[in-house]
Amino acid sequence: MRFVIIGAGRVGLRTARVLREEGHEVSLIEENETAVERARGMGFEVIQGDGSVEANLEAAGIEAADALGALSGDLNVNFVACMIGKHHGCRTIMRIDEDYREDIYRKYADEVDEIVYPERLGAIGAKNALVGGNIRAIADIAQNLQVVELTITNASPMLGYSISELELPAHARLIAFGKEEGRLRLPLPDDSLELHDRLVVLTDFDVLEDVRRIIVGDAAPATPGGN
């Protein structure tokens, strides 16, 4: 596959490296001369210029690209690049930085195929490493929603029960299930809940503590929300 990446900074360049390592073709657009030289030194095709200018996107091969990753630190550049990418039939992914707000998300979410906010994803990883235990954040869906993985413990009220007997709060949904050493899969009503089983739940932050008590029990402290 072929990809065009806007921004050769920390996020854009790392993404480009991963894509290239997997055998994909990648070209980048970057204004900063130092970043351009660094990326070219790593063997990347780089167009120096504004990623929101259609001529630069065309020079980077947007017409033949499968997807556009607008991963610069400039939200306006990212959005315009995505709109041009959609015009050329590309899948569009837009980066939002740490000043992310719900109103910004809602404003742009319907206009692009996917929104990413690397700082929040990095914070999730750091938080899980620091807190540890039997509840692990996987992804932020929005400011009030998170996907978490919880592990059945000896203190779990649901130990020995089945999925059909699991009653979660109204603003929480079980979306995947897995045994300790098995792969995650769709949950079945007759699946028994045994020690170290893993349950993946989409939950509102307001009921995360209730979800933890039901699945993990009172022996483990709750993990904070997505902030």
Secondary structure, 3 states (H helix, E strand, C coil): CEEEEECCCHHHHHHHHHHHHCCCEEEEEECCHHHHHHHHHCCCEEEECCCCCHHHHHHCCHHHCCEEEECCCCHHHHHHHHHHHHHCCCEEEEECCCCCCHHHHHHHHCCCCEEECHHHHHHHHHHHHHHCCCEEEEEEEECCEEEEEEECCCCCCCCCCEHHHCCCCCCEEEEEEECCCCCCECCCCCCECCCCCEEEEEEEHHHHHHHHHHHCCCCCCCCCCCC
